[in-house]
Amino acid sequence: MAAETAVFATLGLVGFVAVVIAVVSGSVPAGSKDDPLADLGRSPMVRYVSSGQLAADVRTGGAMVHYFFEADGPVVTNVIECPPTQTNPAMPTNTATVGPKA
């Protein structure tokens, strides 16, 4: 069971690294065959990270997760608390001080 988990975790990590390499390779401008990393500073990915847009998107994603897992309030807005229950709801009818009716 642990070996299977390790294999799947490794495959997931290798897949993630492959996607990152593909994105970085795709963001390098064409025509830079002498030094492919020289124009990396002008790539869209570097501008995305350095401009702060990545940080803003991470904050937005965090706010979305917080919104989805936030507890909902009551459905109605005029919720009234229940009144306290009566301790003796029935009126006693038999009393010892009353005499018979004649």
C-alpha positions, 0 to 999 in steps of 0.5 A, spaced: 500 500 500 505 504 501 509 502 495 503 504 491 502 511 494 509 512 493 509 510 485 503 514 484 506 520 488 512 520 484 508 519 477 504 526 479 510 529 481 514 528 474 507 530 471 507 536 474 514 538 472 513 536 465 507 541 465 512 546 468 517 545 463 512 545 457 509 552 460 516 555 460 519 552 454 512 555 450 513 562 453 521 563 451 520 567 444 522 564 438 528 566 434 533 566 440 537 560 438 544 562 440 542 563 448 535 561 449 534 564 456 537 571 454 530 573 452 526 569 458 526 576 462 521 578 456 517 572 457 509 572 459 510 568 464 516 572 468 512 578 467 506 575 470 510 573 476 514 579 477 508 584 476 504 581 482 498 578 478 500 571 480 499 574 487 493 577 486 490 570 483 492 566 489 489 571 493 483 570 489 483 563 489 484 563 497 478 568 497 474 563 493 476 557 497 474 561 504 467 563 500 465 555 499 467 553 505 464 558 509 458 556 514 451 559 511 447 563 516 440 562 517 435 562 511 430 567 513 432 574 516 427 575 521 428 569 526 425 569 532 428 566 538 423 561 541 419 563 548 421 559 554 416 553 555 411 553 561 413 549 567 405 548 568 401 548 562 395 546 565 391 549 570 389 545 576 382 545 577 381 541 584 382 545 590 381 543 597 379 550 599 373 550 595 366 547 598 361 543 594 356 546 590 349 546 593 
